[in-house]
Amino acid sequence: MAAGILLATSAQLQAQGDKPLNLFDRDIPSPADKEVQFIALFYNQWVNNNLQVNQPFFQGQVIGRLFGNNTTTTQATRSGYFEQRLLPFLVYTPKLLDGKVILRTSFEIDWTWGDASYGAAGNQGAGIGADQVNIQTQNVEVEILPGNGWAINMGLMRMFDNASNPYRTLFDQLASTGYRLSYWGTDGAGINVRKDWDFARFSAGLFQLYENEIQRNDDVTLLMTTYERDITKKYSHALSLWYLQDRANGQGGPIGNGPGSALTELNGTYRFPISGSPYKADVFWLGTNWAVNPGFGTGRTLFTGFLNSNFGNIRQRATNATLFNVAGFAANARLGYKYGQTNEDAVIGDLVYSSGDNDFNDATYTGVITGNTWGTPAAIFINHGSYLLFTHGNVVNRFVSAVNDLSNAGYGLAGGTINYHKAFIPNKFDGKIGSALGYSNATPAGGGSHIGTELNFKLRWTPRILMDLEFHAAYMWLGDFYDSPLTNGQVGSRPLNPWTAFLVYRWLII
């Protein structure tokens, strides 16, 4: 067929004789104006580490806190495996509606090489023979653009703690501004209304996290509002108020959800000691965040951060008596200096603090609550440069770290990272070395406050545009926080120090 196409093209050129070859009817070609766009991320990595999962049920997809009830722990021997991911996006903008309505869908296909075949399950399907049903739906949503800066999104969509439109903003910006996806960074079904002015933006969304039995008031509903304004060309500031109403009494999901469910221990959040009697919870978050030159676009320094408080209560459903009050807060500051030509010639520091609870036996919880209390994972704090102490985004099936949630299982957190980036060949070959340090603000029985200290590095080569080859490695020295059986997986002594190394091939297809 290729030879036939070449011959046909040659014949057409010969038939034109000496006439000039006009490939375009104007000086600048008109845009393709496609109704359907396809974008995909292909990700493949070879992982070596000393982590093991003791529960076979979690082998397909492992999420949560290291040494938590996901049964992930460290071992003396090495484990090695290949992981693969494809994230396809389809965007349909019909010409009939003049671009005022957009349909977006995205899916996820994950597996570990050789894991399973001829079956139906998520995060599997690369065994010999393959033929596995494992596609996962991320988004199916419609965006309506009535004009004058308004946008209405409805369906299964991005549910992010950021004022910017998640479908029109680069992910790196979403993960480094607003609340850094550390409170809400997942997908959810609902409706979101946005308004964009020249120097301000407003977002209000209503999301149904769990419906359970349709005829009963046993739902979990989230309302999110955020207003952001550009104060100067470099500086923007935002205010937010969110409200979550939980009437599910722990129902929903494979292991339940909510403040008293086993999901909290899996994700590394605090599990409230709620008895079997029905309860209802109302939680509010009031916060502010700011960004000064977040992408080094207008200068050599950047400064972003947030301050967010959560408050509310958990009450008995029958008597309305208060079981627990909630009052906690978290803060973050990210500072950077670009000393060279590219954004990869920079030094960036990240500081994070969250309040902890020194007495889990009283009726007031003074720690942080995030979306990880209701989803797996529903909050992802990943854009900081750590690999083992805090969660990292270079994962397919195993999303595990020492501190998997801002709350640090209710003990609170004081720590951060610092990373030195260097572009050896601008936009072609770069690397970084980094470190992370973490302490808990409350100490578990039998343990101390030092969570751990990490060293890491990265090398990245870009052989072609939007295509990367990367090598990452990290080692973490566990602190006396893991001397406690409450935090080390109920073992008699401190576990072995974790380490990881992985080789990545990444291709963004557009």
N, C-alpha and C positions, 0 to 999 in steps of 0.2 A: 504493500500500500504506500509506503514512503517513496518508493521509486516512481510510482504512478503520479503522486502529487508533484514531485520534482519535474517530471516530464511535462505535465500539464502547465505548470508555472513557466517552464522554458518556452513552451509553444506560445503562450500568451505574450511573453516578452518579444519573441521573434515576430509575431503578427503585427506589433506596433511599429515595426520598421524604424525609421529615424525620428519618429515623433518623441518629444520629451516624455519621460516617465513620471506622471503625476500620481504620487501615492496618496496625497491628501488634497482635499478641495479647498483648504484654507491654510494660512501660515501656521496656526496653532491647532492641532487636532482637537476635536471636541471630546469631552469626557466620555468614558465608556457608558456611564449612566445605567449601570446594571440594576435590575430589580432584585436579583438574588446575589448575595455575597457569601463566600465561604472563607472562614478563617479557622486555623487549627494550631494546636500546640502538640508537638510530638516530643516526648521526654523518655529517656532511657538511662538507667544508671546501674552501675555495678557497685554493690555495697559490701564492705567488710567492717564488722564491729564485734564487740563481745557481749551483745545483748541477746537474751533468749526469752521466749514466751513459754510459760509452763502449762498454759491451758490451750489445748488444740482448737477450741472454739474460736479463739482470737487469731488464729494463724492467717486467715484471709485478710483481715484489716485490724491493725492494732493502734488504738488511740488512747491517750491519757498520760497519767503521771508515772514516771519511772518508779518502780517499787510499789505501785498502787495495786488496786484490785483487778487491773488488766493483766496481772501476773507477769509483767515484764521485769526482769532483773538482769544482773550482770553475771558472767561466767568466766572461767579461767581460759577457755578455748575460744577460737575464732569462729564466727559464722560468716558465710559469704553467699550472696545471691544476686540475681539480676531482677530489676523491676522495670516495668514499662507502662507508659500512660499516653493516651490520646484524648485531647479535649477539642472536639469539633464544635464550631459555632456556625449557625446558619442565620442570615439576616435577610428578611424579605421586605422590600419597600416598593409597593405597587405604584406604577406610574398613574394608574387610574385615580388614585387618591392624592396625587400631587405631593407625595412625600410627607403627608400629614399623619400617616399611620405606619408604624413599623412593627413587624413581628420578629421576635428574636427567640431562638432556641439554642441551647447548648447541652452537651452530653459529656459523659466521662466513661472511659473504658480503661480499666486498670487490671494489671495482673503481675504475678511473680512468675518468671519463666519456669515452666515445668510443674505448675501447681495443680491443675485440674483440667479435665476435658469432658465433653459429652454430658454436661449438666446445666444447671441454672443456679447462679449465685453471683453476687457482686464481687469485684476485686479478684476474680479468678478466671482461668480459661486458657492458660498457656501450656497445658500438658500436651503430650503427644496426641495428635489427632485434632486438638483444639475443639471447635464446634460447640463452644460454651455460650449460653445466653447470659450476658453480664453487662449490658449497657445500662448506664444509670442516667436518669434525667436530672439535669441541674436546673435549667430555666426553660420555661415556656411562657413568654410574656409579651404583651402588646404595649407599645408606647404611642399615645395620641398627642399630637402637637397642634392645639387649637390656635396657636399664634400668640404674639406679644409676650414671648418668654415663658409661656405656660407649657408644662409637660405632665401628662397623666400616664403612669405605668400601672398595669394590673396583670395579675397572674402569679406564676411561680417565678420569683425574681431575686436579685441581689438584695440582701438585707444588711447594710453596712452602717456603721456609726460615723458617717461622714456626710457633710452637707453637699458635697459634689455628686453629680450624676455618675453612678458606677459604670454606666455604659458609654460615657463620653469622657472618662478620666483614666489616665494611665494607672495601673495597679500600684506601681511604686509610690505614686503620690497618695493614693488612698491608704497605703500601709504606713506612711510616714507623716501624715497630717490627721486632723480630727482626733479621734480617740484610738487611732492606729489599729482598728479592728479588734482591739483587746477586750471590748465589751460585746460587740455584735459584728461578726464577720462570717456570714453564712448565707444560705438561701432560704427564703420563706414565701408563703403564699399570702397575697394581700393586695392592697392598692396604695399607691404613693402619688402625691400631688406635689409638683415643684413649680417654683416661679423664679426666673432668673432676670435680674436687672443688670445694668451695666457694671455696677460695683457692689452687688449684693445678691444673695440667693437664699431661698427658703424651701424647706422640705418638710412634709407631713405625711406619715405613713401609718396605716393600720394593717397589722399582720395577724393571721390566725396561726398560732404555733401548733396547737392541738385542738381537734374538734371532738374526738372520742364519740360518745353516743349523741347523735344529732338532736334527739328529743329531750336531752337533759342539759342543765347548766353545769357542764363539767369540762369547760374549755380553758385554754390558755391563750390570752390575747395580749398583743403588744402595740402600744401607740408611741410613735417616735416623732418629735418635732425638733427642728434645728434651723437656726437663722445665722447666717454668716455675712459679714460685711468687710469689704476691702477698705482699710483705713488709709493706707498709702499704697504706692505702687508695689512695695515690698511686703507690707504687713496687713494680714487679715485676721479677724477675730470672730469667734462664733459662740453662741449660747445654745444650750439644748435642754430639753425636758422630755423624759420618757416615762411611761407608766406601763406596768405589767400587771394584769389581773389573772390570777391562777385559781381556778376552781376545779382542777382535774384530780386533786387528791392523789397525785403520784401516778395516775394512769396515763398510758401513752408511751410508745417506743418499746423496744425489746426488753429493756430492764427498768421501765418506768422513767419518770421525769419529775423534776421539781425539787424543792429544798430537802425533802426527806427520803429521796430515792437513792438507789445504788448507783445511779448515773453520776452523782456528785463525787463519789469516791473513785470512780473510773477516771473522771476528768480532772481530779485534783482540786475540786472546790469543797466547801464546807458542807457536811451532811448534818442537818438539824435533827436532833433526837425527838422526832415527832412520833407519838404513839399511833396505834391503828385507827383511832377515831378520825372521822373526816375533818379536814381543815380547809381554810381558804387564806390565800396570801395576796397582799397588795404591796408592790414594790415600786418606788420612784427612784429616778436618777436625775439629778440636777447638776449640770456641768458647764464648763467653758473650755475652749481650746483656742490656740493661736498658732500662727505660722509667719515667720519672717524669712523671706527668700528661700522657701523650702527646697527648691531644686537647683540652687546656685545659679538661677537664671539672670539675676541682676546684681550680683556681687560675689564676694569670696567667702562670706560667712552666712550661716543659716542658724535659725533658732526656732524650734517648734516645741509644743508641749500641750498638756491638758491638766485640768483639775476636775475631778468628778466625784460626787458624793451619792451614796445610795442610802435610802431610808424607807421605812414602812413597817409592816407587822404581819405576823402569821396568827390567825385566830381559829378557835374551834368553830366548825360550821353550825353546830346545833345551838350553842349558847352565846356565840360571838365573843367569848372570853379570849383575851390576848394570851397566846402561848409564848411568843417571842417578839421582841422589837428588833429592828434592824437599823444600824447607824454606822456606816463605814465610808471610807474615801480612798482614792488613789490619785497619784500625781506622776507626771512624766515630763522630762525635759530632754530634748535632743539638740546637740550643738555640733556644728561642723565648720571646718575651715578648708577651703580649696586653695592649695598652695601652688598648683600647676596648671596645665593647659586644659585638661578634661575633668569631668566629675569623678573620675577614678584616681585623680591626684588630690586626695583629701584625707583629713583626719576627722573622724566623727565619734563623738561620745554620746551615750544614751544612759540616762538615769531614770530609775523607776522606784516608786514607793507605794505601798498599800498598807493600810492599817490592819492590825491583827487583833485577835481576841485572846486575852490572857486567862479568861475564865469561861470555859465552854459550859459550865454548870449553871450559870445564871440565866436570866430571862432576856438578856440583851446581847445580841451578836454585833460586835464592833468591827467586823471584817467586811470584805468586799464581796459583792454578788455580781456575776456576769452571766452572759447567755449560756455558758457551759453548764449552768444548773438545769437547763432545759434541753440542750442539744449536744450532739457528739460529732465534731466539735462545733460550737456556735460562736466561739470567740477565739481568734488566732492572733497572738502577738508575735510576729515573725520577722519584721524588718529591722533587726538590731545587730546582726552579725554573729550571734551565738548559735551553737549547734546542739549542745547537750544540756546546759544549765537552763536555757530558755528554748522555746520551740522554734524550729527552723522550717522554712517553706520548701526546701528541696527534698520532698518526700513523695511517695506514691501510696504505699499501703501501711506505713509505720510512722505515725505521728506521735512521738514520745519524747518527753524531756523531764528534767528534774522538777522544774516549775512549769506546769502546763496551763496554769490559770493565774491571773493577777492576785487572787486571794491566797495562793500557796496553801490550799487546804484549810484556810481560815487562820493560819499562823501569821499572815502578812509577809511583806517583802520589802527589803531595802537592798538595792544593788544596781548593776548596770553593766555596760560594755564600753570598750574603746577599740577602734579599728583604724589601722593605718593602711590606706589604699595607695597603690602606685601603678600608673600606666607605663609599662616598659616600652611598648610601641603603641602610641595613641590610637584608640579605637580598634586595636588588633590584638594586643596581648597585655594583660594586666594581672594584678594579684593583690592580696591583702593579708596582713597578720592581725590577729585580734585577741582579746581576752575578755573574760566575763567573771563577775564576782557577785555572790548573793548571800544575804543574811535574812533570817526570819525575825520578825518583830516580837513574836511570842515563841517560847521554846516548848517543844513536846516533852512529856515526862520521860526521863532517862536519856535525854539528848540535849544538844546545845543549839546555838543560833546560826552557826556557819553552815550554809547549805553546800557551797562548793566554789571552786576556782577553776576556770577553764582557759586553755590556750588553743588557738585554732589558726588555720591559714587556708588560702584559696589561690589557685592559679586558673586563669581563663584565657583561652585562645579563640578568636573569632575568624575561622577560615573563610567564611562567606557571610554576607549580610544576613542578619537575623538567625544565624547559626552559631552555636557555641560548643566548645569542648572545655570541660572544667574538671579540676581535681580539688577536692576538699578533704580536710582532716582536722580532727579535734580530740583533745584529751581533757578529762575533768577529774580533779582531785576532790573527792567527797569530803564534806566537813562533818563536825560532830552532830549536826542535825540528824544524821542517819545512824547515830548510836542508839536512837530510840526505836523500839519495836513498832511504835505507832506510825513511823515514817519509812522504815527500811524493809517492809514486807513481812513483819513478824519473825525475823531471824535473830539469832543470838548475838550477832556482832555486826559491825559496819560492813556493808557489801564491798565487793571489788570496785575499783574506779572504772567508770565507763570510758570507752574510746570509740571512734568511728572514722572511717576513711571511705570515700566513694568517688568514682569516676563518672562523669555526666556527659551525655550528648543531648543537646536541646536544639530544636528547630521550630521557629515560629513561621507558619505557612500562611501567606497572605496572597 
